[in-house]
Amino acid sequence: MTEEIRVRYAPSPTGHLHIGNARTAIFNWLFARHYNGKFIIRIEDTDQKRNIADGETSQLDNLKWLGLDWDEAPDFSGEYGPYRQSERNEQGIYQEYIEALLEKGLAYKSYKTSEQLAAEREAQQAAKQAPHYVYEYEGLSNAEREAKYADFEAQGLKPVVRFRVPEDKVYAWDDIVKGHIEIGAKEVGGDWVIQKADGMPTYNFAVVVDDHLMAISHVLRGDDHVSNTPKQMMIYEALGWAIPKFGHMALIINGATGKKLSKRDEDVLQFVEQYRELGYLPQAMFNFIGLLGWSPKGEDEIFSVEEFIQMFDETRLSKANAKFDQKKLEWINNQWMRRDKDKVMPQLIGELVKADLISQQDADQKVEWLKSVIDVAGVDGIAYTQEIVDITRRPFFELREPLTDEMIEYLTSEEGRKVFAAWQTAYEALPLTATAADYMGAIRGIQNELEIKGRNLWNPIRIATTHEVQGPNLPEMLVLLDKQNVLQTMADVKAKYLD
């Protein structure tokens, strides 16, 4: 592209970073970085009642965690600041253009009360009409309308400002993702509010002013904004401004249900920091989100951030809904854990400390042992780092669960008693320096001597040693276990179940 690319991600601090918002940010960031353009963060915080205390912090912190940076933002101000709408409103940036539209007769003050508006909606429903705003100054001259304003203000009423929607006009644009789109002016529901009674601009007005003054060239956003685009185009045209190129990305749906991914859907974790807390890797989250509604050439699915930047092509944004597949996310994260195992190891050890399985002091002194424990436990098979806690909790950290009825049955059967006795003798005889091969040799010797194999051989040994019938590779695990603790476990099992 020859023009300068300037794109923005403009979150509202009304909640934490959602997967859908993260995708919007990532695609805009990739678009900017691919074309050597600028990526801008703008905080749309005019809805003061819904803003939460750490909403902005969560957005920025989690974007940084995902690997994104920006050229202009509230914490990195550029020439087009300020970058919070509340601050821009305080400076009167929006008011200037509100006044311009009022002077041109393209907007007007409306004093209708909420009760009047509700009554109009009820009447329209009764008449089976589509909901729309009814213009209250029809047939009045400018002077008569101004007189009405004075009467309402004398009554102490505060107005909103509404934009006068042109009749019978069609708004059309060539969408980067969806192709050619046309929406008639009648479909927007009549004259709409551009400034609330408290003086705050509405979203569809402020976003146009901000995008124009910040020289935004392209607007990539979710499919749910398609209906906003005609309203925004009205403002661009009314103020004589060039309209940026729009691209509306397909919805993200729950892969299991086929329904739109909703924040009320409790079957799916939907906020980036939830995955961050579970121990998903940022490069894996970026990789997964970067494939939600965008497809590269070829069959590969594991890409670094640098590879995404290089190959990003906005024409490959999909029109079809993107499926949020939890299993695929787990697979991608596992692939990155395997690829960066050495880098991930401190995080895995940190999970054990966080779960109070080991103190930080002991962890610092037993780093090599912990690395071996994590390797033997099967780090290659986990989806995220927090899973290491459950698969190492027993037997490595001596938290023994009571035996189940099935375990007791294995142990107390005739074959189980024979295996236990032979294993106890063999284990006691092996030196502290025994290797995994030594332990396997001892188990194979019991198999040959007793002619017992399969579960009837392995389950009694595992139960006697760890109170489990499943787990990491037993010979390798035995190398890492404290021998005195294992002997005590076996002695307790014998005393309780076999004597």
Sequence and secondary structure as in RCSB ss.txt:
>XXXX:A:sequence
MTEEIRVRYAPSPTGHLHIGNARTAIFNWLFARHYNGKFIIRIEDTDQKRNIADGETSQLDNLKWLGLDWDEAPD
FSGEYGPYRQSERNEQGIYQEYIEALLEKGLAYKSYKTSEQLAAEREAQQAAKQAPHYVYEYEGLSNAEREAKYA
DFEAQGLKPVVRFRVPEDKVYAWDDIVKGHIEIGAKEVGGDWVIQKADGMPTYNFAVVVDDHLMAISHVLRGDDH
VSNTPKQMMIYEALGWAIPKFGHMALIINGATGKKLSKRDEDVLQFVEQYRELGYLPQAMFNFIGLLGWSPKGED
EIFSVEEFIQMFDETRLSKANAKFDQKKLEWINNQWMRRDKDKVMPQLIGELVKADLISQQDADQKVEWLKSVID
VAGVDGIAYTQEIVDITRRPFFELREPLTDEMIEYLTSEEGRKVFAAWQTAYEALPLTATAADYMGAIRGIQNEL
EIKGRNLWNPIRIATTHEVQGPNLPEMLVLLDKQNVLQTMADVKAKYLD
>XXXX:A:secstr
  S  EEEE   TTSS BHHHHHHHHHHHHHHHHTT EEEE B    TTT  TTHHHHHHHHHHHHT   SBBTT
B  TT   BHHHHHHTTHHHHHHHHHHHTTSEEEE   HHHHHHHHHHHHHTT       TTTT  HHHHHHHHH
HHHHTT   EEEE   TT EEEEEETTTEEEEEEGGGG SSEEEE TTS B HHHHHHHHHHHTT  EEEEEGGG
GGGHHHHHHHHHHTT    EEEEE  EEETTT SB  TT TTS  BHHHHHHHT  HHHHHHHHHTSSB  SSS 
    HHHHHHH  GGGB SS EEE HHHHHHHHHHHHHHTHHHHHHHHHHHHHHTTSS HHHHHH HHHHHHHHH
HHTGGG SSGGGHHHHHHHHHT       HHHHHHHHSHHHHHHHHHHHHHHHHS TT  HHHHHHHHHHHHHHH
T  THHHHHHHHHHHHS SS S HHHHHHHS HHHHHHHHHHHIIIII 
